[in-house]
Amino acid sequence: MTNLPYWLELANQSGGILYLMVVLLTVTLTVIVERTWVLRNITRHGETLSQALIPLADHDRAGLARIRETQARYIHAVLLETTLALPPASAQMLASRLDEVILRLVPLLDRRLWVLDTTVTLAPLLGLLGTIIGMFHAFHVLTEPGASHNAVTGGVAEALVATAAGLLIAVIGLVFFNGLNERVRLAVHQLETLKAMLVNRFGPPQTALSPQADSAGAR
């Protein structure tokens, strides 16, 4: 805290850009923490639900309802509810309904990730702008009587703090943006896996025509 006046002076010399950097960093960290927590829980519960469905017998609607009540959480429960709500139908109809549900759920997974995508581009540009403004102040020292070149050099070095801050925020945003996108991909893969498991267990098998029926149809 003893250097607080110095940092406030740097922020003022950057034209207030460093204040914007603090706000941008706060928003970025908030999105990172929130999305990491949510996606971690979604993928963890998705894996638990997949393991619970593996031993489920075909057309065991009571067992599926029990899993829905005891183990299904978050967005995965919607898939189970859709399966239970449908009367026995063809596998194609069940798959189509589950595809519709997944299409509605995917935007819930990657929401607010656009903030990180924007941060990766915006933070370095703001840092560069802050550095340019700071260099204006640094070279303005030369117009004052008795100004030394050392003062200009120190001012330029201080102006580069804005660029460094922008690059740091961009690096943080890029690393977590890529990591969270991988989490989203895994969550979508889990939804597709659950859909396949539900269709295989609750889509009635196609009835094959007997040889007699085939020959009668041919006649």
Secondary structure, DSSP 8 states (H G I E B T S, - for coil): -TTHHHHHHHHHHTTTHHHHHHHHHHHHHHHHHHHHHHHHHHHHHHHHHHHHHTT--TT-HHHHHHHHHHT--TTHHHHHHHHHHS-S--HHHHHHHHHHHHHHHHHHHSTTHHHHHHHHHHHHHHHHHHHHHHHHHHHHGGGSTT--HHHHHHHHHHHHHHHHHHHHHHHHHHHHHHHHHHHHHHHHHHHHHHHHHHHHHHS-------HHHHHHHH-
